[in-house]
Structure formats: structure tokens, C-alpha cells
Amino acid sequence: MTQQELIAESNRQFIGAWSLMAEPVPGARVDENDGIAIADARVPLFIMNTGFLTRPLEDAADARRRAAALAAAFSGSEHGWMVPVCDAWAAGEAGEALAAAFTEAGLAPMMSLAGMSAAALAPPVRALSNHLEIRPAASPAEVLDLCDLNCAANQIPLEMGRASVTQEGFWSGPRAGYVGYVNGEAAAAGSLFVVDGVAYIGWMATAEAHRGKGYAELIMRHALEQERVRSGITRTVLHATEMGEPVYRRLGYETHTVFTCWLKTPAPDGATAS
């Protein structure tokens, strides 16, 4: 694949995975139109209420038009929402215009994520623990553990996650969630979404007391192996934080682009801040 094709894949995987997250939530909106995509679960967990660009910006006027369309799509929302923007698709004056329009609409850059992919994982560079019991997130307790581990790792209130992704059937079909336990205690979690014949990895988290033991890697390898056996898929894509990027590089992932995530926070009374 060319660099441009890899960047396009990273964008399509982001949109596809977040659409799969929103789809099972009652009342969610998932659609694409005229250069933007909406995957709005309409839940308290803001990262699940998301807008995207579906192609590179053409010029400053196009940037302002799409920023306005995204703001209109979430107008009146009582929850926070997010727009991950591929830096390669928002360069130069068009990118500056988009940033200015987002700022005027009340969004602020929250974090950067590296768009990464691998044809298959590299072999382990260290011996991995055999103390981790990995279970699919099937029961209500396992779903809750997956949710709580992620919220705790990202300093998000637990009740925000519990109100968003604990409904029955969320982790099913193309959405596979896994939780690893040590002596019955939830230690690490992760998930895999099948998007266009690619295994998208997300929701990776490790409890603070269990970090540095390779449990997240075990979860990831288990999820990918389960999917390889089920469908033959080995290609994998993810979006990594600055802290996670070097870890994923050791597993065989390569970075192709960077996304700047813009966030609109809700006002204290529940109405979205303007």
C-alpha cells in the first residue's frame, strides 16, 4: 500500500470502528454525507459521540463548511462530542481554517493519536505471563469490568462509561471484547472490531496495580488469534496515544499518520457548552 492508501485506511478504520460502537446503542445516529461522517451514540461517554472528515480538505472554504456541518450535527446535544482530524488531511491554510472554525464553535484539541497498522503482529520479545485468565466480555459483570478498566485508565468517571456501553449485546457480532483476570480480579481489557476485513484494536486498558506485566499484550494477541482462527484476518489497525505508540511499535505496528482529537465538552447543567 502507498502512504496515501495507508492514511486513507487509517481514516476509514477509525470511522468504521466508531460506527460499530454507536450502532447497537438505541437512538444512535450513524451516517455519512458530503465529506463528513457521524457516529453519535448520544451517550454520556463523549468519545462515543464522534464526527469525522471522510476525505482531505480542499481549501479554507471547504474546511469552514465541514466544520459548520459537524457542529450542526451535534447541535443541541446534552453530551460532549469529539472530532478526530487526520493531520495529513487538514494541512496548510485549510487546516488552519478548520482549527479556527472549531475553536469558534467551542471545541479544543484534547490529544493526538498515531494511526498505526501491521500486516501481522511480531513475535513476543519477552516471555508472557500464564497467570492471566482471558474471558470474552459476555456476562454483565465482564462487560462492566471492561468498561471500568477503560474509564479508570483514562481518568473518566466510571458512571459515565457505565451509562454508555453496558447494555446487553454490545460486545457481540463484529464487536469482540475481552477481559483478563488474575485471581478473579479484572487486570486488563481490550477489544477487536472487524472493519472491512481488518481487525481494529481498541479499548485497551490495564489496571494500575497490574501494569508492566504484559497483560495488555496478552489480551491483544488473544483477540487477534481468535479472529484469525474465525475469519483468517491478520491485518490490524489501531490509533495509539503518545504513551502507547512505542509499545505498539515493538509489536510490529508502523505509524502512518497522526490525528488531532478536538473535544466539545458539555456544560455543567448538561447542555453542551457553546
N, C-alpha and C positions, 0 to 999 in steps of 0.2 A: 504494500500500500504506500502511496505517496504521502508526504507530510500533510498536504491539504485533505487527503482522504482520511487520514488518521484524526485530524482535527474535526472533520465532519462526523466521523464515527463517534468521537467523544461527546459531541453535542447531541447526536441522536440517541445515544445510550442514556445520557442524563435525562432527556425528555421522556424517553420510553420507560425508564425505571420509575421516575416520579409519577408518571401517568398510571403505572401499575399500582403504586402506593395509594393513589387517590381513588381509583376505580371502585374498590369494594366498600367505600365509605358512603352511606346513604346521603344523598343530596350533593355529592361532589360534582364538580364541573371539569371535564376533560375535553379539550378541543384545540384545533389549530386553525389559524386564519390570517392571511395577509402578513406573513413574516413574524408572527408570534405564536407561541403555544401556551396553553393554560392547563395546569394540573393542580386544581384548587380543591383540596379535600374539605375545606371550610371547617377546620378543627382548631383547637387551641394551640397545637404544636405547629409553630409558624413554618418550619421547614417543609411541611407537607402542603402548604398553600403557596404555590410556586408558578412563576411565569418565566418564559424563555424567549430568546430570539431563535428563529428557525433557519436563518441564513445570515451571511455577513451584512453589516450596514452598508448602504450605498453612499450616503452623504449625510451632512448635518440635518437636512430637512427630513430625510428618512428616519434618522435617529430620534428626532423630536416627535415625529408621527408615531413611531412604535412605542416610545416611552409613554405618550399620552394614551395609546391603546391599552397598554399594560395597566396603567393607573386606573383607567375606566373599568377594566375587567374586575378589579378588586375594590372599586368604589363602594362604600357602604359596608364593607366587611368589618365585623367586630373583632377579627383576629389579625395578628401580624402576618406578613407575607414576604416572600423572598424572590429575587431575580438573579440567578447565576448568569453572568455575562462572560462569554469567551473573549479574552483579551485580543486574540487574533482576529476576531470578527468585529471588533469595536476599536479600531486603530485610528490614529490621526484626528482630524477635525471632527469626524463622525463620532468617534469615541468621546471626545471632549463635549460634544453637544449632548450625547446621551447622559454622561455624568452630570452635566448641568441641569438637564431636564429631570433626572432622578432626584437630585438634591432639592430642586424646587418643589417636587412632589412629596418631599418629606422622607425619602429613602436615604440611607447612609451605608457606605461599604462596611461589611461586617467581617469578612475573612476572605482569603484566597484558597483555592483548591487546585491541585495539579491533576489534569486529565491524563490518565495512565492506562496502558494496556500491556498484555502479554499473550503470546500465542499459546503458552502453557507455563505453569509455574516451574521455576528452577528447583533442583533437588534441595532438601534441607541442608543448611550449613552447620547444624548442631543437632545433637540428639534431642528429640522431642519427648515430653513427658507422657507417661502412660497412666497418669493419675486422673486424667480428665474424662469424665463420662459425658459424651455429647448426645443430646436428645433433640429431636425436632420440636419446634415450638408449636405443639399441638394442643396441650391442655391449657385451661385458663391460667394456671399457675406458671407454666413455662412462658406463655405469651407475656404475662406480667413481668417475669424476670427479664426477658429480652428488652422490654420497654424500659424498665427501671435502670438496668445497666447502662443503656444508652443515654438516658436523661442524666444520670449521675456523672457519667464520663464527660458530658458536655455542659455541665452545670445548668441544666434545665430543670425546673420544678417537676417532681415526679407526677404530681396531679395533672400537669399539662399533657404529659405523654399518655397517662392512663385514660384520659378523656378522649384520646385521639386514635390509638391503634390497638386497643384491646378487644375490639368487637369480634365475635365468633366468625371464623372463616377468613380472617385477614391473611394469615400465613397459610395459603393453600394455592394450588394451581401453579402459576408462574412465579409465585412469591414463596420462597422457602426460608424459614427462619430456624436458627439453631441456637441452643444454649448449652454451655459446658459447665458441669458441676464437679466440685471437689468436696467429697464427704457430705454431699447433699446441699452444699452452698453454691449458689449461682456465681461463677467466677468469670465467665466471658461469654460473648454472644456475637452473632453475625448473621448475615442473610445473603441470599442469592436471588436475583431476578433474571428471568430469561427474556432477553430483548433482541429480536431479530437474529436469533441463532447465536447469540453471545451471552456469556454468563457475567452479569453485572453484580459486583460485590458491594455491599453496603451495610449499614447498621453495625459496624464493628466496634466493640467496646470490651474493656476488661476492668473488673473491679479493682480499685486501688490496691487492695491487700494482695492481689494476685498478679500484679504486673511484673514484667521481666522474666516470666517463666515460659513464654512461647505459647500461651493458651490461645491467643487470637490467631496465631498462625495455624494451630491445630484446627480451630473452627473453620478457617478459610479453606484449608486443604481438604477437610472432610466435606464441606459443602460442594467444592468443585469436583471432588471424586464422585460424590453421589450423582451430580449432574452428568458427569462423563459417562458413568455407567448407564444412566437413564436414557440419555439422548445422544451421546457421542461428542457433545460440545466440550472443547478445551479452551477456546479463546476467551479471554476475560478482560473486562474493563472496570475501572473504578475511578473515583475522584478523591484525592488524598489531601489531608491537611498538611501544613508545613512540617509538623512533627511526624506524621505518618509516612511522608514521601520517602525518606531514606530507608525505612523498614520495608516498604513495598519494592523498592529498587533491589534490595537483597533477595527478594523472592522472584525476581525476574521481570518485573514491570519496568516499562520505559515511559518517561514523561514526554507528552507531545504538545501540550498547551496549558494555559492557566486560566482559571475562571475567577472573576471577582464577584463575590456574592453581595448583592445590595439588599438591605433589610428595611422594611417598613414596620415599625413597632406599634402595637395597639396603645391607645390612650388608657390611663388608669381606670376610666369609667367603663371600659370595654369597647368603646367606639374607636376605630382606627384613627391614629393621630394624623393631623393634616398640617 
